[in-house]
Amino acid sequence: MNRNNASSKQLSLINYSLLPTPYSLSSHDSLLPIRAAFLGNMANVLRNQEPDEALALANQCLALSRELQHTSMLARTLVLIGDIHNNLNQPEEAIAYHREGLD
């Protein structure tokens, strides 16, 4: 088994349902920035192989970034979502997210 297949299998073992949703978290939770960064990083890893799953994770990261008012994470996440939409051949959505990320 080559390394890419092994990595792909490891990623599929992650149970994303165990991750907290943005709506169940307290805004006073000190782990929110770490959770948001984790979601964004996972979305970035998955964006080429599993864009639909990456988009779901990136949208959770986006919600947390907005809740936290974390401007740099928000900008990175918006650009990431634009990249994912581009990978999904959705150029209008990609452009809209890229523009918002640049604001």
VMD Tcl script that builds the backbone (N, CA, C; Angstrom):
set m [mol new atoms 309]
animate dup $m
set s [atomselect $m all]
$s set {name element resname resid chain x y z} {
  {N N MET 1 A 0.856 -1.163 0.000}
  {CA C MET 1 A 0.000 0.000 0.000}
  {C C MET 1 A 0.904 1.228 0.000}
  {N N ASN 2 A 0.648 2.153 -0.946}
  {CA C ASN 2 A 1.490 3.338 -0.961}
  {C C ASN 2 A 1.061 4.311 0.132}
  {N N ARG 3 A 1.896 5.299 0.331}
  {CA C ARG 3 A 1.684 6.233 1.448}
  {C C ARG 3 A 0.395 7.036 1.304}
  {N N ASN 4 A 0.038 7.449 0.075}
  {CA C ASN 4 A -1.186 8.223 -0.133}
  {C C ASN 4 A -2.420 7.425 0.245}
  {N N ASN 5 A -2.458 6.144 -0.113}
  {CA C ASN 5 A -3.604 5.317 0.257}
  {C C ASN 5 A -3.690 5.150 1.763}
  {N N ALA 6 A -2.551 4.986 2.424}
  {CA C ALA 6 A -2.548 4.841 3.880}
  {C C ALA 6 A -3.044 6.115 4.537}
  {N N SER 7 A -2.620 7.266 4.043}
  {CA C SER 7 A -3.070 8.535 4.608}
  {C C SER 7 A -4.563 8.708 4.414}
  {N N SER 8 A -5.044 8.343 3.246}
  {CA C SER 8 A -6.465 8.463 2.962}
  {C C SER 8 A -7.282 7.584 3.899}
  {N N LYS 9 A -6.811 6.383 4.150}
  {CA C LYS 9 A -7.531 5.488 5.058}
  {C C LYS 9 A -7.510 6.033 6.481}
  {N N GLN 10 A -6.405 6.616 6.901}
  {CA C GLN 10 A -6.346 7.187 8.238}
  {C C GLN 10 A -7.340 8.322 8.377}
  {N N LEU 11 A -7.445 9.175 7.356}
  {CA C LEU 11 A -8.378 10.285 7.422}
  {C C LEU 11 A -9.817 9.794 7.507}
  {N N SER 12 A -10.115 8.702 6.823}
  {CA C SER 12 A -11.486 8.208 6.845}
  {C C SER 12 A -11.853 7.600 8.195}
  {N N LEU 13 A -10.867 7.346 9.049}
  {CA C LEU 13 A -11.151 6.791 10.363}
  {C C LEU 13 A -11.567 7.865 11.370}
  {N N ILE 14 A -11.382 9.140 11.016}
  {CA C ILE 14 A -11.762 10.216 11.930}
  {C C ILE 14 A -13.275 10.325 11.951}
  {N N ASN 15 A -13.837 10.300 13.121}
  {CA C ASN 15 A -15.278 10.420 13.265}
  {C C ASN 15 A -15.626 11.888 13.445}
  {N N TYR 16 A -15.981 12.543 12.343}
  {CA C TYR 16 A -16.256 13.976 12.388}
  {C C TYR 16 A -17.498 14.298 13.205}
  {N N SER 17 A -18.369 13.340 13.403}
  {CA C SER 17 A -19.570 13.607 14.197}
  {C C SER 17 A -19.218 13.888 15.660}
  {N N LEU 18 A -18.010 13.499 16.078}
  {CA C LEU 18 A -17.602 13.771 17.458}
  {C C LEU 18 A -17.137 15.204 17.652}
  {N N LEU 19 A -16.850 15.892 16.544}
  {CA C LEU 19 A -16.434 17.289 16.660}
  {C C LEU 19 A -17.639 18.129 17.061}
  {N N PRO 20 A -17.447 19.076 17.932}
  {CA C PRO 20 A -18.569 19.925 18.333}
  {C C PRO 20 A -18.996 20.820 17.184}
  {N N THR 21 A -20.280 21.073 17.100}
  {CA C THR 21 A -20.770 22.006 16.096}
  {C C THR 21 A -20.653 23.413 16.668}
  {N N PRO 22 A -20.545 24.407 15.819}
  {CA C PRO 22 A -20.386 25.766 16.326}
  {C C PRO 22 A -21.542 26.215 17.214}
  {N N TYR 23 A -22.715 25.647 17.012}
  {CA C TYR 23 A -23.881 26.108 17.739}
  {C C TYR 23 A -23.993 25.512 19.141}
  {N N SER 24 A -23.215 24.477 19.417}
  {CA C SER 24 A -23.288 23.848 20.736}
  {C C SER 24 A -22.186 24.361 21.662}
  {N N LEU 25 A -21.368 25.253 21.167}
  {CA C LEU 25 A -20.237 25.718 21.946}
  {C C LEU 25 A -20.545 27.052 22.609}
  {N N SER 26 A -20.020 27.220 23.774}
  {CA C SER 26 A -20.125 28.490 24.466}
  {C C SER 26 A -19.096 29.442 23.892}
  {N N SER 27 A -19.469 30.700 23.702}
  {CA C SER 27 A -18.519 31.670 23.166}
  {C C SER 27 A -17.416 31.967 24.171}
  {N N HIS 28 A -17.561 31.493 25.406}
  {CA C HIS 28 A -16.537 31.688 26.431}
  {C C HIS 28 A -15.571 30.512 26.502}
  {N N ASP 29 A -15.755 29.538 25.638}
  {CA C ASP 29 A -14.911 28.358 25.629}
  {C C ASP 29 A -13.524 28.739 25.122}
  {N N SER 30 A -12.507 28.557 25.942}
  {CA C SER 30 A -11.147 28.955 25.574}
  {C C SER 30 A -10.549 28.075 24.480}
  {N N LEU 31 A -11.186 26.964 24.169}
  {CA C LEU 31 A -10.677 26.084 23.129}
  {C C LEU 31 A -11.241 26.395 21.746}
  {N N LEU 32 A -12.124 27.363 21.658}
  {CA C LEU 32 A -12.732 27.674 20.361}
  {C C LEU 32 A -11.704 27.996 19.275}
  {N N PRO 33 A -10.698 28.816 19.542}
  {CA C PRO 33 A -9.724 29.093 18.478}
  {C C PRO 33 A -8.990 27.836 18.014}
  {N N ILE 34 A -8.695 26.940 18.941}
  {CA C ILE 34 A -8.016 25.692 18.577}
  {C C ILE 34 A -8.944 24.815 17.750}
  {N N ARG 35 A -10.198 24.733 18.132}
  {CA C ARG 35 A -11.175 23.933 17.378}
  {C C ARG 35 A -11.359 24.505 15.979}
  {N N ALA 36 A -11.444 25.829 15.891}
  {CA C ALA 36 A -11.609 26.463 14.583}
  {C C ALA 36 A -10.394 26.180 13.703}
  {N N ALA 37 A -9.203 26.307 14.255}
  {CA C ALA 37 A -7.981 26.045 13.491}
  {C C ALA 37 A -7.929 24.587 13.037}
  {N N PHE 38 A -8.325 23.669 13.910}
  {CA C PHE 38 A -8.345 22.247 13.550}
  {C C PHE 38 A -9.285 22.004 12.377}
  {N N LEU 39 A -10.484 22.571 12.447}
  {CA C LEU 39 A -11.459 22.390 11.369}
  {C C LEU 39 A -10.920 22.957 10.056}
  {N N GLY 40 A -10.312 24.134 10.127}
  {CA C GLY 40 A -9.746 24.740 8.925}
  {C C GLY 40 A -8.607 23.918 8.351}
  {N N ASN 41 A -7.748 23.403 9.221}
  {CA C ASN 41 A -6.629 22.574 8.761}
  {C C ASN 41 A -7.126 21.281 8.124}
  {N N MET 42 A -8.120 20.658 8.730}
  {CA C MET 42 A -8.669 19.420 8.153}
  {C C MET 42 A -9.319 19.714 6.798}
  {N N ALA 43 A -10.025 20.830 6.698}
  {CA C ALA 43 A -10.637 21.206 5.416}
  {C C ALA 43 A -9.561 21.413 4.360}
  {N N ASN 44 A -8.469 22.032 4.749}
  {CA C ASN 44 A -7.376 22.262 3.813}
  {C C ASN 44 A -6.769 20.944 3.334}
  {N N VAL 45 A -6.615 19.993 4.234}
  {CA C VAL 45 A -6.060 18.687 3.873}
  {C C VAL 45 A -6.992 17.948 2.910}
  {N N LEU 46 A -8.284 18.058 3.120}
  {CA C LEU 46 A -9.260 17.290 2.343}
  {C C LEU 46 A -9.750 17.989 1.082}
  {N N ARG 47 A -9.368 19.233 0.872}
  {CA C ARG 47 A -10.006 20.033 -0.182}
  {C C ARG 47 A -9.873 19.467 -1.584}
  {N N ASN 48 A -8.798 18.747 -1.881}
  {CA C ASN 48 A -8.627 18.199 -3.229}
  {C C ASN 48 A -9.237 16.810 -3.385}
  {N N GLN 49 A -9.125 15.963 -2.362}
  {CA C GLN 49 A -9.633 14.595 -2.483}
  {C C GLN 49 A -11.115 14.477 -2.134}
  {N N GLU 50 A -11.560 15.220 -1.137}
  {CA C GLU 50 A -12.954 15.127 -0.687}
  {C C GLU 50 A -13.513 16.536 -0.482}
  {N N PRO 51 A -13.763 17.247 -1.585}
  {CA C PRO 51 A -14.161 18.648 -1.462}
  {C C PRO 51 A -15.477 18.881 -0.734}
  {N N ASP 52 A -16.424 17.962 -0.844}
  {CA C ASP 52 A -17.701 18.161 -0.139}
  {C C ASP 52 A -17.503 18.117 1.374}
  {N N GLU 53 A -16.716 17.160 1.838}
  {CA C GLU 53 A -16.426 17.064 3.267}
  {C C GLU 53 A -15.585 18.260 3.714}
  {N N ALA 54 A -14.643 18.652 2.877}
  {CA C ALA 54 A -13.809 19.815 3.190}
  {C C ALA 54 A -14.666 21.067 3.310}
  {N N LEU 55 A -15.643 21.210 2.440}
  {CA C LEU 55 A -16.520 22.378 2.484}
  {C C LEU 55 A -17.328 22.416 3.776}
  {N N ALA 56 A -17.821 21.274 4.207}
  {CA C ALA 56 A -18.580 21.213 5.468}
  {C C ALA 56 A -17.698 21.625 6.649}
  {N N LEU 57 A -16.474 21.130 6.676}
  {CA C LEU 57 A -15.555 21.487 7.763}
  {C C LEU 57 A -15.185 22.969 7.701}
  {N N ALA 58 A -14.927 23.463 6.495}
  {CA C ALA 58 A -14.559 24.869 6.339}
  {C C ALA 58 A -15.705 25.784 6.761}
  {N N ASN 59 A -16.938 25.389 6.489}
  {CA C ASN 59 A -18.079 26.204 6.911}
  {C C ASN 59 A -18.215 26.241 8.433}
  {N N GLN 60 A -17.874 25.138 9.108}
  {CA C GLN 60 A -17.864 25.153 10.571}
  {C C GLN 60 A -16.769 26.083 11.083}
  {N N CYS 61 A -15.616 26.032 10.444}
  {CA C CYS 61 A -14.520 26.919 10.806}
  {C C CYS 61 A -14.926 28.370 10.569}
  {N N LEU 62 A -15.612 28.633 9.478}
  {CA C LEU 62 A -16.074 29.981 9.162}
  {C C LEU 62 A -17.007 30.514 10.249}
  {N N ALA 63 A -17.943 29.681 10.679}
  {CA C ALA 63 A -18.870 30.100 11.736}
  {C C ALA 63 A -18.128 30.429 13.027}
  {N N LEU 64 A -17.170 29.593 13.391}
  {CA C LEU 64 A -16.390 29.856 14.605}
  {C C LEU 64 A -15.525 31.100 14.450}
  {N N SER 65 A -14.933 31.284 13.291}
  {CA C SER 65 A -14.091 32.460 13.054}
  {C C SER 65 A -14.904 33.742 13.188}
  {N N ARG 66 A -16.121 33.701 12.683}
  {CA C ARG 66 A -16.999 34.875 12.817}
  {C C ARG 66 A -17.396 35.093 14.266}
  {N N GLU 67 A -17.742 34.012 14.952}
  {CA C GLU 67 A -18.119 34.114 16.365}
  {C C GLU 67 A -16.976 34.696 17.190}
  {N N LEU 68 A -15.768 34.274 16.879}
  {CA C LEU 68 A -14.592 34.735 17.614}
  {C C LEU 68 A -14.106 36.109 17.150}
  {N N GLN 69 A -14.608 36.551 16.011}
  {CA C GLN 69 A -14.147 37.794 15.390}
  {C C GLN 69 A -12.637 37.750 15.151}
  {N N HIS 70 A -12.178 36.586 14.714}
  {CA C HIS 70 A -10.762 36.334 14.443}
  {C C HIS 70 A -10.533 36.656 12.960}
  {N N THR 71 A -10.093 37.880 12.674}
  {CA C THR 71 A -10.076 38.367 11.296}
  {C C THR 71 A -9.119 37.601 10.382}
  {N N SER 72 A -7.943 37.238 10.859}
  {CA C SER 72 A -7.017 36.530 9.968}
  {C C SER 72 A -7.515 35.117 9.669}
  {N N MET 73 A -8.069 34.432 10.674}
  {CA C MET 73 A -8.613 33.095 10.428}
  {C C MET 73 A -9.833 33.194 9.513}
  {N N LEU 74 A -10.629 34.220 9.699}
  {CA C LEU 74 A -11.806 34.427 8.864}
  {C C LEU 74 A -11.382 34.613 7.406}
  {N N ALA 75 A -10.383 35.447 7.171}
  {CA C ALA 75 A -9.916 35.688 5.800}
  {C C ALA 75 A -9.366 34.408 5.175}
  {N N ARG 76 A -8.546 33.673 5.920}
  {CA C ARG 76 A -7.984 32.417 5.399}
  {C C ARG 76 A -9.084 31.410 5.073}
  {N N THR 77 A -10.088 31.345 5.936}
  {CA C THR 77 A -11.173 30.382 5.731}
  {C C THR 77 A -12.019 30.759 4.525}
  {N N LEU 78 A -12.282 32.033 4.345}
  {CA C LEU 78 A -13.049 32.471 3.176}
  {C C LEU 78 A -12.311 32.134 1.880}
  {N N VAL 79 A -11.005 32.352 1.860}
  {CA C VAL 79 A -10.210 32.009 0.672}
  {C C VAL 79 A -10.198 30.491 0.465}
  {N N LEU 80 A -10.088 29.738 1.553}
  {CA C LEU 80 A -10.131 28.274 1.455}
  {C C LEU 80 A -11.467 27.811 0.875}
  {N N ILE 81 A -12.560 28.376 1.343}
  {CA C ILE 81 A -13.876 28.012 0.821}
  {C C ILE 81 A -13.970 28.377 -0.665}
  {N N GLY 82 A -13.406 29.516 -1.034}
  {CA C GLY 82 A -13.355 29.880 -2.446}
  {C C GLY 82 A -12.576 28.863 -3.258}
  {N N ASP 83 A -11.441 28.410 -2.721}
  {CA C ASP 83 A -10.643 27.385 -3.408}
  {C C ASP 83 A -11.431 26.083 -3.574}
  {N N ILE 84 A -12.151 25.706 -2.537}
  {CA C ILE 84 A -12.943 24.464 -2.607}
  {C C ILE 84 A -14.036 24.594 -3.668}
  {N N HIS 85 A -14.720 25.749 -3.686}
  {CA C HIS 85 A -15.748 25.960 -4.718}
  {C C HIS 85 A -15.122 25.927 -6.114}
  {N N ASN 86 A -13.917 26.464 -6.237}
  {CA C ASN 86 A -13.225 26.398 -7.524}
  {C C ASN 86 A -12.958 24.949 -7.916}
  {N N ASN 87 A -12.532 24.122 -6.955}
  {CA C ASN 87 A -12.305 22.695 -7.214}
  {C C ASN 87 A -13.589 21.976 -7.604}
  {N N LEU 88 A -14.715 22.481 -7.131}
  {CA C LEU 88 A -16.020 21.897 -7.445}
  {C C LEU 88 A -16.627 22.485 -8.725}
  {N N ASN 89 A -15.813 23.256 -9.470}
  {CA C ASN 89 A -16.273 23.909 -10.707}
  {C C ASN 89 A -17.463 24.825 -10.463}
  {N N GLN 90 A -17.376 25.597 -9.390}
  {CA C GLN 90 A -18.400 26.587 -9.049}
  {C C GLN 90 A -17.726 27.965 -9.002}
  {N N PRO 91 A -17.402 28.506 -10.188}
  {CA C PRO 91 A -16.589 29.722 -10.234}
  {C C PRO 91 A -17.242 30.949 -9.607}
  {N N GLU 92 A -18.551 31.099 -9.735}
  {CA C GLU 92 A -19.191 32.286 -9.150}
  {C C GLU 92 A -19.091 32.283 -7.631}
  {N N GLU 93 A -19.339 31.125 -7.019}
  {CA C GLU 93 A -19.202 31.017 -5.569}
  {C C GLU 93 A -17.750 31.235 -5.155}
  {N N ALA 94 A -16.820 30.666 -5.939}
  {CA C ALA 94 A -15.393 30.816 -5.637}
  {C C ALA 94 A -15.001 32.289 -5.626}
  {N N ILE 95 A -15.423 33.013 -6.643}
  {CA C ILE 95 A -15.082 34.440 -6.732}
  {C C ILE 95 A -15.679 35.208 -5.568}
  {N N ALA 96 A -16.924 34.907 -5.212}
  {CA C ALA 96 A -17.581 35.630 -4.109}
  {C C ALA 96 A -16.832 35.419 -2.795}
  {N N TYR 97 A -16.454 34.184 -2.508}
  {CA C TYR 97 A -15.721 33.912 -1.257}
  {C C TYR 97 A -14.324 34.516 -1.293}
  {N N HIS 98 A -13.660 34.452 -2.443}
  {CA C HIS 98 A -12.335 35.057 -2.552}
  {C C HIS 98 A -12.408 36.569 -2.328}
  {N N ARG 99 A -13.393 37.197 -2.919}
  {CA C ARG 99 A -13.546 38.654 -2.728}
  {C C ARG 99 A -13.806 38.993 -1.271}
  {N N GLU 100 A -14.704 38.244 -0.639}
  {CA C GLU 100 A -14.993 38.506 0.773}
  {C C GLU 100 A -13.742 38.293 1.624}
  {N N GLY 101 A -12.942 37.306 1.285}
  {CA C GLY 101 A -11.714 37.041 2.017}
  {C C GLY 101 A -10.691 38.147 1.880}
  {N N LEU 102 A -10.744 38.875 0.792}
  {CA C LEU 102 A -9.805 39.974 0.576}
  {C C LEU 102 A -10.237 41.269 1.249}
  {N N ASP 103 A -11.498 41.345 1.642}
  {CA C ASP 103 A -11.999 42.594 2.289}
  {C C ASP 103 A -11.430 42.818 3.653}
}
mol reanalyze $m
mol bondsrecalc $m
mol representation Tube
mol addrep $m
